[in-house]
């Protein structure tokens, strides 16, 4: 098998990377339940919530390494992996905003970016293209945000350790948010190239007059 064919996503479902992605997805409601307990007058369980985030971040790194090392990339994996990332980010934003740990404007910036990306995604589907591969810059943005959120949660206090964790968490959050938008811009360029190339080849569903822009989940 050539190196090029090994990198092509396959239709396999039962792979270790896909199992890790499913495990991460199952952790989303658990994390949200843990982080929101103080809102409903329950005991603080922030330590467990942070542990869930740490496991999610590690498995996010691990499933990609395994998929590349053992040629276990799959089409369902290209959907599960970014879906788990987006759901963790959304769940964390909801939980931290509800507890007034982060401001609403940060939620709007991050969620607004994903909502805007839905429009170009529709253009890609309309012209017969599936989601493009996740870009390394998008993964870097996700890693920064998944580091930021537990640190911001640790910063929910009034002693020196809380202040230090909060400051570092905000540094990761600002850098991660910047990369999140830069990754979207880069993906627009890549998707534009794909649509333009399809239009020039006269692929079904494309036409020279079709808008040549679009993006998926980087």
N, CA, C and O of each residue as an XYZ file, in Angstrom:
872
protein
N       0.854     -1.199      0.000
C       0.000      0.000      0.000
C       0.882      1.239      0.000
O       1.833      1.324      0.777
N       0.580      2.180     -0.849
C       1.386      3.393     -0.921
C       1.079      4.303      0.226
O       0.028      4.183      0.856
N       2.005      5.240      0.517
C       1.781      6.198      1.602
C       0.596      7.076      1.291
O      -0.140      7.476      2.194
N       0.397      7.390     -0.011
C      -0.709      8.267     -0.366
C      -2.038      7.596     -0.118
O      -2.960      8.212      0.416
N      -2.149      6.286     -0.519
C      -3.422      5.602     -0.310
C      -3.692      5.357      1.149
O      -4.850      5.264      1.556
N      -2.630      5.248      1.965
C      -2.833      5.035      3.402
C      -3.448      6.243      4.057
O      -4.099      6.115      5.094
N      -3.261      7.424      3.478
C      -3.780      8.629      4.089
C      -5.211      8.939      3.668
O      -5.825      9.859      4.208
N      -5.756      8.178      2.705
C      -7.112      8.443      2.234
C      -8.111      7.941      3.261
O      -8.016      6.782      3.663
N      -9.072      8.757      3.711
C     -10.062      8.294      4.670
C     -10.852      7.108      4.132
O     -11.241      7.103      2.965
N     -11.088      6.119      4.958
C     -11.824      4.920      4.564
C     -13.183      4.901      5.245
O     -13.540      5.821      5.981
N     -13.939      3.830      4.985
C     -15.289      3.710      5.528
C     -15.327      2.897      6.815
O     -16.404      2.542      7.293
N     -14.155      2.599      7.380
C     -14.135      1.803      8.598
C     -14.756      2.574      9.766
O     -14.568      3.783      9.906
N     -15.491      1.849     10.590
C     -16.151      2.453     11.754
C     -15.464      2.024     13.045
O     -15.183      2.862     13.902
N     -15.192      0.739     13.192
C     -14.658      0.216     14.446
C     -13.135      0.334     14.459
O     -12.413     -0.617     14.156
N     -12.674      1.522     14.817
C     -11.241      1.773     14.957
C     -10.991      2.398     16.318
O     -11.904      2.936     16.944
N      -9.756      2.323     16.766
C      -9.407      2.919     18.066
C      -9.614      4.435     18.056
O     -10.181      4.960     19.014
N      -9.182      5.164     17.021
C      -9.435      6.614     17.017
C     -10.914      6.958     17.100
O     -11.287      7.899     17.800
N     -11.769      6.210     16.395
C     -13.203      6.487     16.464
C     -13.752      6.189     17.858
O     -14.617      6.912     18.353
N     -13.252      5.127     18.492
C     -13.693      4.812     19.853
C     -13.302      5.927     20.823
O     -14.073      6.272     21.718
N     -12.116      6.485     20.647
C     -11.683      7.593     21.507
C     -12.550      8.836     21.265
O     -12.870      9.564     22.205
N     -12.926      9.075     20.013
C     -13.792     10.220     19.714
C     -15.169     10.048     20.354
O     -15.739     11.006     20.877
N     -15.704      8.821     20.313
C     -16.992      8.549     20.954
C     -16.885      8.737     22.462
O     -17.797      9.273     23.091
N     -15.767      8.294     23.043
C     -15.543      8.477     24.481
C     -15.544      9.965     24.833
O     -16.114     10.365     25.848
N     -14.909     10.777     23.997
C     -14.906     12.222     24.235
C     -16.314     12.796     24.143
O     -16.691     13.650     24.945
N     -17.084     12.335     23.179
C     -18.460     12.816     23.040
C     -19.292     12.484     24.276
O     -20.095     13.304     24.721
N     -19.105     11.285     24.833
C     -19.848     10.890     26.026
C     -19.465     11.737     27.233
O     -20.247     11.878     28.174
N     -18.257     12.299     27.202
C     -17.824     13.128     28.321
C     -18.411     14.520     28.328
O     -18.338     15.212     29.342
N     -18.998     14.952     27.209
C     -19.539     16.316     27.137
C     -20.657     16.557     28.152
O     -20.561     17.503     28.934
N     -21.727     15.728     28.172
C     -22.777     15.974     29.178
C     -22.282     15.797     30.614
O     -22.752     16.476     31.527
N     -21.329     14.878     30.805
C     -20.766     14.694     32.148
C     -20.053     15.956     32.598
O     -20.241     16.395     33.733
N     -19.243     16.547     31.737
C     -18.546     17.780     32.082
C     -19.532     18.898     32.400
O     -19.367     19.616     33.385
N     -20.563     19.043     31.561
C     -21.529     20.114     31.772
C     -22.258     19.941     33.101
O     -22.519     20.919     33.803
N     -22.583     18.703     33.443
C     -23.262     18.433     34.716
C     -22.344     18.780     35.888
O     -22.801     19.340     36.885
N     -21.071     18.457     35.779
C     -20.130     18.734     36.864
C     -19.919     20.237     37.059
O     -19.914     20.727     38.188
N     -19.745     20.966     35.949
C     -19.391     22.374     36.065
C     -20.594     23.227     36.477
O     -20.416     24.313     37.028
N     -21.817     22.751     36.216
C     -23.005     23.542     36.536
C     -23.622     23.206     37.899
O     -24.627     23.807     38.279
N     -23.052     22.280     38.621
C     -23.625     21.919     39.931
C     -23.735     23.111     40.889
O     -24.756     23.231     41.566
N     -22.727     24.004     40.981
C     -22.889     25.158     41.884
C     -24.046     26.085     41.491
O     -24.637     26.736     42.352
N     -24.366     26.145     40.206
C     -25.472     26.996     39.757
C     -26.786     26.531     40.368
O     -27.657     27.345     40.675
N     -26.928     25.219     40.544
C     -28.157     24.647     41.090
C     -27.980     24.263     42.559
O     -28.621     23.343     43.068
N     -27.084     25.005     43.222
C     -26.867     24.874     44.670
C     -26.329     23.505     45.069
O     -26.570     23.037     46.182
N     -25.608     22.873     44.169
C     -24.939     21.628     44.495
C     -23.504     21.905     44.903
O     -23.036     23.037     44.786
N     -22.801     20.891     45.379
C     -21.397     21.082     45.775
C     -20.508     21.333     44.556
O     -20.781     20.844     43.460
N     -19.444     22.100     44.769
C     -18.476     22.328     43.695
C     -17.763     21.011     43.359
O     -17.274     20.311     44.245
N     -17.715     20.698     42.079
C     -16.984     19.526     41.607
C     -16.069     19.939     40.452
O     -15.932     19.223     39.460
N     -15.445     21.119     40.608
C     -14.611     21.654     39.538
C     -13.398     20.770     39.262
O     -12.945     20.681     38.120
N     -12.875     20.125     40.284
C     -11.731     19.245     40.081
C     -12.059     18.109     39.121
O     -11.268     17.791     38.233
N     -13.229     17.498     39.301
C     -13.656     16.435     38.395
C     -13.928     16.979     36.999
O     -13.614     16.326     36.004
N     -14.515     18.185     36.922
C     -14.774     18.795     35.616
C     -13.468     19.046     34.861
O     -13.383     18.816     33.654
N     -12.452     19.521     35.588
C     -11.151     19.760     34.965
C     -10.528     18.445     34.513
O      -9.892     18.392     33.461
N     -10.704     17.384     35.297
C     -10.172     16.077     34.918
C     -10.809     15.590     33.613
O     -10.124     15.046     32.746
N     -12.119     15.789     33.481
C     -12.800     15.394     32.239
C     -12.229     16.161     31.051
O     -12.017     15.586     29.983
N     -11.979     17.462     31.234
C     -11.389     18.259     30.159
C      -9.981     17.782     29.807
O      -9.606     17.733     28.636
N      -9.216     17.437     30.824
C      -7.856     16.961     30.578
C      -7.871     15.650     29.794
O      -7.086     15.466     28.863
N      -8.768     14.744     30.177
C      -8.885     13.473     29.449
C      -9.324     13.729     28.019
O      -8.830     13.089     27.090
N     -10.256     14.667     27.836
C     -10.723     15.000     26.486
C      -9.582     15.544     25.636
O      -9.430     15.161     24.476
N      -8.780     16.437     26.211
C      -7.657     16.998     25.469
C      -6.623     15.942     25.115
O      -6.070     15.957     24.015
N      -6.358     15.023     26.042
C      -5.361     13.980     25.769
C      -5.853     13.023     24.695
O      -5.098     12.670     23.790
N      -7.121     12.594     24.784
C      -7.640     11.671     23.772
C      -7.758     12.355     22.415
O      -7.650     11.693     21.383
N      -7.980     13.676     22.398
C      -8.013     14.413     21.139
C      -6.654     14.324     20.452
O      -6.574     14.146     19.237
N      -5.596     14.449     21.235
C      -4.235     14.313     20.691
C      -3.953     12.867     20.291
O      -3.357     12.601     19.247
N      -4.396     11.934     21.147
C      -4.047     10.534     20.960
C      -4.729      9.932     19.739
O      -4.104      9.170     19.001
N      -6.003     10.257     19.510
C      -6.687      9.606     18.391
C      -6.072     10.008     17.049
O      -6.009      9.201     16.122
N      -5.618     11.266     16.951
C      -4.955     11.683     15.718
C      -3.639     10.962     15.500
O      -3.323     10.552     14.383
N      -2.866     10.808     16.578
C      -1.578     10.113     16.466
C      -1.784      8.661     16.050
O      -1.063      8.150     15.192
N      -2.759      7.999     16.653
C      -3.014      6.593     16.328
C      -3.509      6.453     14.889
O      -3.090      5.554     14.159
N      -4.409      7.360     14.493
C      -4.959      7.278     13.134
C      -3.864      7.401     12.080
O      -3.873      6.692     11.074
N      -2.923      8.308     12.324
C      -1.844      8.489     11.345
C      -0.811      7.363     11.420
O      -0.316      6.906     10.390
N      -0.490      6.920     12.623
C       0.554      5.911     12.787
C       0.123      4.540     12.269
O       0.938      3.803     11.716
N      -1.165      4.192     12.447
C      -1.640      2.862     12.071
C      -2.601      2.896     10.883
O      -3.304      1.923     10.612
N      -2.622      4.044     10.170
C      -3.449      4.191      8.966
C      -4.914      3.841      9.249
O      -5.541      3.102      8.491
N      -5.448      4.381     10.347
C      -6.831      4.133     10.729
C      -7.712      5.357     10.517
O      -8.717      5.538     11.205
N      -7.325      6.194      9.559
C      -8.194      7.320      9.219
C      -9.461      6.791      8.572
O      -9.430      5.787      7.860
N     -10.578      7.468      8.820
C     -11.861      7.039      8.263
C     -12.750      8.251      8.049
O     -12.542      9.308      8.646
N     -13.730      8.083      7.198
C     -14.642      9.196      6.911
C     -15.450      9.575      8.145
O     -15.664     10.757      8.409
N     -15.900      8.570      8.904
C     -16.667      8.894     10.114
C     -15.775      9.578     11.143
O     -16.241     10.403     11.929
N     -14.496      9.233     11.132
C     -13.565      9.881     12.046
C     -13.388     11.354     11.740
O     -13.232     12.167     12.651
N     -13.412     11.709     10.439
C     -13.279     13.119     10.058
C     -14.493     13.931     10.485
O     -14.434     15.160     10.520
N     -15.591     13.257     10.810
C     -16.786     13.949     11.322
C     -16.821     13.944     12.849
O     -17.139     14.957     13.473
N     -16.489     12.779     13.454
C     -16.566     12.656     14.910
C     -15.572     13.562     15.617
O     -15.914     14.204     16.611
N     -14.346     13.619     15.115
C     -13.287     14.353     15.804
C     -13.600     15.843     15.923
O     -13.565     16.369     17.035
N     -13.905     16.551     14.825
C     -14.232     17.972     14.980
C     -15.548     18.192     15.710
O     -15.714     19.209     16.383
N     -16.501     17.242     15.588
C     -17.769     17.383     16.311
C     -17.536     17.361     17.816
O     -18.118     18.159     18.551
N     -16.682     16.443     18.274
C     -16.365     16.380     19.706
C     -15.677     17.663     20.160
O     -15.978     18.184     21.233
N     -14.752     18.174     19.342
C     -14.071     19.428     19.686
C     -15.079     20.557     19.853
O     -15.050     21.283     20.847
N     -15.974     20.701     18.871
C     -16.947     21.799     18.910
C     -17.881     21.682     20.114
O     -18.205     22.683     20.752
N     -18.314     20.453     20.423
C     -19.244     20.265     21.537
C     -18.566     20.554     22.874
O     -19.195     21.112     23.774
N     -17.295     20.183     23.016
C     -16.579     20.507     24.255
C     -16.431     22.016     24.412
O     -16.628     22.556     25.500
N     -16.086     22.685     23.330
C     -15.942     24.138     23.399
C     -17.273     24.782     23.743
O     -17.330     25.680     24.584
N     -18.357     24.326     23.092
C     -19.676     24.898     23.360
C     -20.108     24.635     24.796
O     -20.582     25.543     25.479
N     -19.944     23.383     25.262
C     -20.343     23.039     26.631
C     -19.557     23.849     27.650
O     -20.113     24.301     28.651
N     -18.264     24.034     27.397
C     -17.430     24.798     28.325
C     -17.829     26.263     28.334
O     -17.886     26.887     29.393
N     -18.104     26.813     27.161
C     -18.537     28.203     27.090
C     -19.839     28.407     27.843
O     -19.989     29.382     28.579
N     -20.783     27.489     27.661
C     -22.069     27.591     28.364
C     -21.857     27.526     29.871
O     -22.398     28.338     30.622
N     -21.053     26.539     30.307
C     -20.841     26.371     31.740
C     -20.130     27.546     32.380
O     -20.553     28.030     33.430
N     -19.049     28.012     31.759
C     -18.278     29.111     32.348
C     -19.026     30.435     32.278
O     -18.927     31.249     33.196
N     -19.770     30.661     31.205
C     -20.553     31.894     31.112
C     -21.693     31.892     32.120
O     -21.989     32.922     32.726
N     -22.334     30.739     32.304
C     -23.436     30.636     33.264
C     -22.946     30.927     34.672
O     -23.690     31.472     35.487
N     -21.704     30.571     34.966
C     -21.128     30.832     36.280
C     -20.393     32.176     36.351
O     -19.727     32.469     37.344
N     -20.516     32.990     35.295
C     -19.909     34.326     35.241
C     -18.382     34.286     35.351
O     -17.766     35.219     35.866
N     -17.779     33.198     34.863
C     -16.326     33.096     34.853
C     -15.759     33.753     33.605
O     -14.673     34.331     33.642
N     -16.488     33.665     32.507
C     -16.087     34.339     31.269
C     -17.218     35.262     30.830
O     -18.377     35.006     31.158
N     -16.908     36.336     30.093
C     -17.943     37.265     29.646
C     -18.712     36.731     28.438
O     -18.251     35.840     27.725
N     -19.878     37.295     28.235
C     -20.732     36.855     27.126
C     -20.079     37.169     25.784
O     -20.286     36.442     24.813
N     -19.287     38.252     25.718
C     -18.694     38.614     24.429
C     -17.741     37.544     23.915
O     -17.628     37.359     22.703
N     -17.047     36.829     24.813
C     -16.174     35.757     24.371
C     -16.995     34.608     23.783
O     -16.615     34.008     22.778
N     -18.110     34.317     24.419
C     -19.017     33.294     23.895
C     -19.495     33.686     22.501
O     -19.518     32.858     21.590
N     -19.876     34.948     22.340
C     -20.381     35.415     21.052
C     -19.318     35.307     19.959
O     -19.627     34.932     18.828
N     -18.063     35.636     20.293
C     -16.989     35.574     19.297
C     -16.752     34.142     18.827
O     -16.604     33.896     17.630
N     -16.715     33.202     19.760
C     -16.418     31.820     19.406
C     -17.607     31.122     18.743
O     -17.450     30.438     17.731
N     -18.791     31.300     19.320
C     -19.973     30.666     18.741
C     -20.322     31.316     17.402
O     -20.735     30.632     16.466
N     -20.154     32.643     17.313
C     -20.448     33.345     16.070
C     -19.589     32.855     14.931
O     -20.056     32.761     13.796
N     -18.341     32.542     15.213
C     -17.438     32.019     14.176
C     -17.977     30.712     13.612
O     -17.994     30.523     12.396
N     -18.423     29.796     14.497
C     -18.943     28.520     14.019
C     -20.255     28.689     13.256
O     -20.502     27.990     12.274
N     -21.089     29.612     13.707
C     -22.348     29.845     13.005
C     -22.099     30.399     11.603
O     -22.761     29.995     10.647
N     -21.154     31.316     11.481
C     -20.839     31.886     10.166
C     -20.294     30.823      9.220
O     -20.519     30.887      8.012
N     -19.588     29.863      9.762
C     -19.022     28.825      8.920
C     -20.075     27.906      8.338
O     -19.804     27.191      7.373
N     -21.265     27.910      8.902
C     -22.325     27.073      8.360
C     -22.739     27.490      6.956
O     -23.162     26.653      6.159
N     -22.621     28.772      6.650
C     -23.026     29.256      5.323
C     -22.103     28.713      4.240
O     -22.592     28.117      3.280
N     -20.789     28.893      4.353
C     -19.905     28.319      3.333
C     -19.946     26.791      3.284
O     -19.770     26.202      2.217
N     -20.177     26.148      4.425
C     -20.306     24.692      4.417
C     -21.437     24.260      3.503
O     -21.317     23.279      2.768
N     -22.541     25.000      3.554
C     -23.655     24.700      2.675
C     -23.277     24.840      1.205
O     -23.738     24.072      0.362
N     -22.435     25.827      0.904
C     -21.977     26.003     -0.470
C     -21.139     24.808     -0.931
O     -21.274     24.348     -2.065
N     -20.284     24.314     -0.052
C     -19.486     23.144     -0.405
C     -20.373     21.948     -0.690
O     -20.158     21.241     -1.675
N     -21.365     21.709      0.152
C     -22.267     20.567     -0.055
C     -23.052     20.732     -1.351
O     -23.250     19.766     -2.087
N     -23.497     21.943     -1.627
C     -24.292     22.188     -2.822
C     -23.511     21.880     -4.092
O     -24.087     21.493     -5.108
N     -22.191     22.056     -4.023
C     -21.356     21.773     -5.188
C     -20.734     20.386     -5.138
O     -19.794     20.091     -5.876
N     -21.260     19.541     -4.269
C     -20.851     18.139     -4.258
C     -19.573     17.828     -3.515
O     -18.976     16.776     -3.740
N     -19.138     18.704     -2.643
C     -17.898     18.487     -1.890
C     -18.216     18.176     -0.429
O     -19.101     18.787      0.170
N     -17.484     17.221      0.131
C     -17.602     16.946      1.550
C     -16.712     17.871      2.356
O     -16.021     18.717      1.789
N     -16.721     17.717      3.693
C     -15.846     18.544      4.533
C     -14.381     18.321      4.189
O     -13.964     17.193      3.930
N     -13.614     19.382      4.185
C     -12.183     19.272      3.957
C     -11.492     18.811      5.241
O     -12.047     18.966      6.329
N     -10.292     18.249      5.129
C      -9.596     17.766      6.332
C      -9.352     18.888      7.335
O      -9.192     20.054      6.974
N      -9.330     18.494      8.611
C      -9.058     19.452      9.678
C      -7.641     19.993      9.519
O      -6.697     19.225      9.331
N      -7.494     21.312      9.593
C      -6.189     21.936      9.413
C      -5.457     21.996     10.752
O      -6.075     22.083     11.814
N      -4.136     21.947     10.677
C      -3.341     21.936     11.917
C      -3.565     23.200     12.739
O      -3.481     23.157     13.966
N      -3.854     24.343     12.072
C      -4.088     25.564     12.818
C      -5.382     25.484     13.631
O      -5.463     26.007     14.742
N      -6.395     24.819     13.057
C      -7.632     24.604     13.809
C      -7.417     23.718     15.015
O      -7.987     23.952     16.081
N      -6.575     22.678     14.841
C      -6.269     21.820     15.981
C      -5.498     22.589     17.048
O      -5.744     22.415     18.242
N      -4.559     23.444     16.619
C      -3.804     24.257     17.579
C      -4.728     25.187     18.346
O      -4.567     25.378     19.551
N      -5.695     25.765     17.645
C      -6.669     26.636     18.321
C      -7.452     25.862     19.367
O      -7.666     26.343     20.480
N      -7.883     24.647     18.999
C      -8.646     23.821     19.937
C      -7.812     23.469     21.160
O      -8.305     23.535     22.286
N      -6.543     23.094     20.947
C      -5.668     22.772     22.079
C      -5.520     23.976     23.009
O      -5.570     23.828     24.230
N      -5.339     25.163     22.439
C      -5.212     26.365     23.269
C      -6.469     26.606     24.088
O      -6.391     26.927     25.274
N      -7.614     26.454     23.464
C      -8.876     26.688     24.179
C      -9.109     25.622     25.251
O      -9.605     25.926     26.336
N      -8.750     24.372     24.944
C      -8.940     23.316     25.939
C      -7.945     23.435     27.094
O      -8.192     22.902     28.175
N      -6.828     24.126     26.879
C      -5.942     24.479     27.994
C      -6.512     25.675     28.757
O      -6.426     25.738     29.983
N      -7.091     26.617     28.022
C      -7.584     27.847     28.642
C      -8.732     27.573     29.607
O      -8.756     28.117     30.711
N      -9.670     26.747     29.204
C     -10.889     26.575     29.983
C     -10.664     26.007     31.385
O     -11.210     26.552     32.344
N      -9.879     24.931     31.546
C      -9.642     24.469     32.920
C      -8.892     25.491     33.769
O      -9.132     25.595     34.972
N      -7.973     26.253     33.141
C      -7.257     27.273     33.901
C      -8.199     28.394     34.328
O      -8.086     28.908     35.441
N      -9.124     28.775     33.454
C     -10.110     29.794     33.827
C     -11.027     29.275     34.935
O     -11.442     30.029     35.815
N     -11.335     27.988     34.879
C     -12.152     27.397     35.943
C     -11.386     27.389     37.261
O     -11.956     27.661     38.318
N     -10.084     27.074     37.195
C      -9.250     27.140     38.396
C      -9.120     28.566     38.911
O      -8.912     28.782     40.105
N      -9.242     29.535     38.015
C      -9.131     30.933     38.412
C     -10.350     31.483     39.110
O     -10.369     32.653     39.492
N     -11.378     30.655     39.286
C     -12.603     31.100     39.957
C     -12.393     31.080     41.469
O     -12.886     30.194     42.167
N     -11.663     32.058     41.955
C     -11.386     32.167     43.378
C     -10.689     33.484     43.667
O     -10.614     34.355     42.800
N     -10.176     33.633     44.885
C      -9.644     34.934     45.291
C      -8.237     34.866     45.875
O      -7.751     35.863     46.409
N      -7.574     33.720     45.788
C      -6.215     33.687     46.327
C      -5.198     33.808     45.188
O      -5.575     33.931     44.023
N      -3.931     33.774     45.527
C      -2.872     33.990     44.542
C      -2.872     32.927     43.454
O      -2.683     33.240     42.279
N      -3.083     31.661     43.840
C      -3.099     30.579     42.870
C      -4.235     30.773     41.866
O      -4.055     30.552     40.668
N      -5.396     31.182     42.354
C      -6.525     31.437     41.452
C      -6.206     32.561     40.473
O      -6.514     32.472     39.284
N      -5.584     33.618     40.989
C      -5.236     34.753     40.110
C      -4.227     34.335     39.043
O      -4.343     34.738     37.886
N      -3.239     33.528     39.428
C      -2.231     33.082     38.474
C      -2.853     32.183     37.401
O      -2.584     32.339     36.210
N      -3.691     31.238     37.848
C      -4.348     30.339     36.893
C      -5.237     31.123     35.939
O      -5.281     30.836     34.743
N      -5.948     32.116     36.473
C      -6.811     32.920     35.623
C      -6.044     33.719     34.589
O      -6.478     33.836     33.443
N      -4.904     34.273     34.987
C      -4.096     35.063     34.056
C      -3.549     34.188     32.921
O      -3.594     34.572     31.753
N      -3.035     33.011     33.284
C      -2.524     32.102     32.252
C      -3.664     31.608     31.365
O      -3.511     31.473     30.151
N      -4.808     31.341     31.991
C      -5.968     30.892     31.235
C      -6.414     31.915     30.212
O      -6.774     31.556     29.091
N      -6.394     33.195     30.587
C      -6.791     34.243     29.643
C      -5.788     34.372     28.511
O      -6.171     34.685     27.383
N      -4.510     34.136     28.787
C      -3.505     34.164     27.717
C      -3.791     33.068     26.692
O      -3.759     33.315     25.486
N      -4.070     31.856     27.175
C      -4.424     30.769     26.272
C      -5.726     31.077     25.523
O      -5.844     30.788     24.332
N      -6.698     31.663     26.223
C      -7.989     31.947     25.602
C      -7.852     32.960     24.466
O      -8.445     32.788     23.400
N      -7.072     34.014     24.696
C      -6.891     35.047     23.658
C      -6.153     34.475     22.455
O      -6.548     34.710     21.313
N      -5.086     33.727     22.705
C      -4.326     33.143     21.608
C      -5.159     32.100     20.863
O      -5.139     32.045     19.633
N      -5.896     31.269     21.618
C      -6.733     30.252     20.993
C      -7.846     30.847     20.152
O      -8.154     30.341     19.072
N      -8.457     31.932     20.648
C      -9.515     32.594     19.884
C      -8.964     33.199     18.597
O      -9.607     33.130     17.549
N      -7.775     33.790     18.676
C      -7.135     34.349     17.481
C      -6.861     33.262     16.451
O      -7.165     33.434     15.271
N      -6.286     32.140     16.892
C      -6.016     31.026     15.981
C      -7.303     30.449     15.415
O      -7.340     30.011     14.265
N      -8.367     30.449     16.228
C      -9.659     29.913     15.801
C     -10.170     30.661     14.573
O     -10.668     30.052     13.627
N     -10.042     31.979     14.596
C     -10.490     32.789     13.467
C      -9.506     32.734     12.306
O      -9.923     32.743     11.148
N      -8.211     32.677     12.594
C      -7.223     32.542     11.523
C      -7.393     31.217     10.789
O      -7.252     31.155      9.568
N      -7.697     30.159     11.538
C      -7.931     28.859     10.903
C      -9.145     28.915      9.986
O      -9.144     28.314      8.912
N     -10.176     29.631     10.406
C     -11.361     29.779      9.558
C     -11.015     30.517      8.271
O     -11.466     30.140      7.190
N     -10.213     31.571      8.393
C      -9.820     32.334      7.198
C      -8.992     31.472      6.253
O      -9.186     31.522      5.039
N      -8.071     30.683      6.800
C      -7.251     29.807      5.977
C      -8.118     28.761      5.286
O      -7.874     28.408      4.132
N      -9.126     28.268      5.993
C     -10.001     27.257      5.417
C     -10.834     27.831      4.274
O     -11.133     27.135      3.304
N     -11.204     29.097      4.395
C     -11.929     29.754      3.304
C     -11.081     29.723      2.032
O     -11.586     29.430      0.949
N      -9.795     30.026      2.171
C      -8.890     30.027      1.020
C      -8.811     28.630      0.409
O      -8.888     28.479     -0.810
N      -8.658     27.609      1.253
C      -8.558     26.244      0.752
C      -9.846     25.803      0.071
O      -9.806     25.191     -0.996
N     -10.976     26.106      0.676
C     -12.256     25.714      0.100
C     -12.516     26.443     -1.207
O     -13.077     25.875     -2.144
N     -12.109     27.692     -1.265
C     -12.253     28.460     -2.504
C     -11.480     27.795     -3.634
O     -11.964     27.711     -4.763
N     -10.272     27.323     -3.322
C      -9.460     26.645     -4.323
C     -10.124     25.351     -4.785
O     -10.101     25.032     -5.974
N     -10.713     24.605     -3.855
C     -11.390     23.356     -4.205
C     -12.575     23.621     -5.112
O     -12.757     22.932     -6.116
N     -13.382     24.614     -4.767
C     -14.556     24.921     -5.581
C     -14.159     25.445     -6.954
O     -14.785     25.119     -7.963
N     -13.127     26.250     -6.978
C     -12.677     26.788     -8.273
C     -12.152     25.670     -9.158
O     -12.442     25.637    -10.354
N     -11.371     24.744     -8.574
C     -10.842     23.625     -9.352
C     -11.972     22.747     -9.873
O     -11.921     22.285    -11.013
N     -12.999     22.509     -9.047
C     -14.133     21.713     -9.481
C     -14.893     22.389    -10.604
O     -15.354     21.729    -11.535
N     -15.024     23.697    -10.519
C     -15.718     24.440    -11.563
C     -14.968     24.372    -12.880
O     -15.578     24.242    -13.941
N     -13.632     24.460    -12.813
C     -12.834     24.410    -14.040
C     -12.881     23.037    -14.688
O     -12.793     22.919    -15.911
N     -13.022     21.974    -13.855
C     -13.111     20.622    -14.416
C     -14.515     20.292    -14.886
O     -14.736     19.270    -15.535
N     -15.481     21.175    -14.551
C     -16.863     20.927    -14.933
C     -17.496     19.792    -14.167
O     -18.291     19.033    -14.721
N     -17.140     19.660    -12.851
C     -17.709     18.585    -12.042
C     -19.205     18.791    -11.873
O     -19.676     19.928    -11.897
N     -19.978     17.687    -11.699
C     -21.421     17.811    -11.476
C     -21.719     18.702    -10.284
O     -21.081     18.604     -9.236
N     -22.703     19.571    -10.466
C     -23.098     20.454     -9.370
C     -22.302     21.721     -9.307
O     -22.565     22.569     -8.454
N     -21.297     21.888    -10.214
C     -20.509     23.103    -10.213
C     -20.702     23.815    -11.528
O     -21.073     23.196    -12.525
N     -20.461     25.078    -11.539
C     -20.540     25.858    -12.761
C     -19.560     27.007    -12.653
O     -19.233     27.424    -11.542
N     -19.075     27.537    -13.780
C     -18.109     28.634    -13.708
C     -18.639     29.840    -12.983
O     -17.869     30.633    -12.441
N     -19.999     29.994    -12.964
C     -20.554     31.175    -12.320
C     -20.799     30.960    -10.836
O     -21.180     31.896    -10.133
N     -20.586     29.745    -10.349
C     -20.884     29.461     -8.943
C     -19.946     30.232     -8.035
O     -18.778     30.419     -8.378
N     -20.435     30.691     -6.868
C     -19.560     31.379     -5.921
C     -18.422     30.456     -5.501
O     -18.657     29.311     -5.113
N     -17.221     30.940     -5.577
C     -16.059     30.110     -5.256
C     -15.561     30.425     -3.860
O     -14.430     30.880     -3.687
N     -16.396     30.185     -2.868
C     -15.918     30.308     -1.508
C     -16.668     29.322     -0.642
O     -17.771     28.893     -0.984
N     -16.067     28.961      0.485
C     -16.703     28.014      1.382
C     -15.705     27.516      2.389
O     -14.499     27.717      2.240
N     -16.214     26.855      3.432
C     -15.309     26.318      4.443
C     -16.032     25.271      5.251
O     -17.258     25.171      5.211
N     -15.276     24.501      5.974
C     -15.823     23.501      6.875
C     -15.262     23.755      8.250
O     -14.984     24.901      8.603
N     -15.093     22.727      9.021
C     -14.640     22.888     10.403
C     -13.146     22.668     10.499
O     -12.710     21.520     10.579
N     -12.339     23.725     10.494
C     -10.894     23.548     10.571
C     -10.450     23.124     11.955
O      -9.257     22.932     12.189
